[in-house]
Amino acid sequence: MKCDSFQEYLDGYLDGSLSELENEAMRAHMDSCGACKKIYEEQKQLLEALNDLVVSGKVRAIGASAMYG
């Protein structure tokens, strides 16, 4: 797998929608490419942080604050 393909498949890898074969290719690429592994780790952290905001209800509070100052 090349880096371009990795980035195309990254969303699917993160949301669990790839096949097992595609997941294996993604893992193998991350094992051999530090740059793509870093991109994956950053995206994963971002998604986890966004999920935490949604679950805690802070998204509504942030939105209201932004709208009404």
Secondary structure, 3 states (H helix, E strand, C coil): CCHHHHHHHHHHHHHCCCCHHHHHHHHHHHHHCHHHHHHHHHHHHHHHHHHHHHHHCHHHHHHHHHHHC
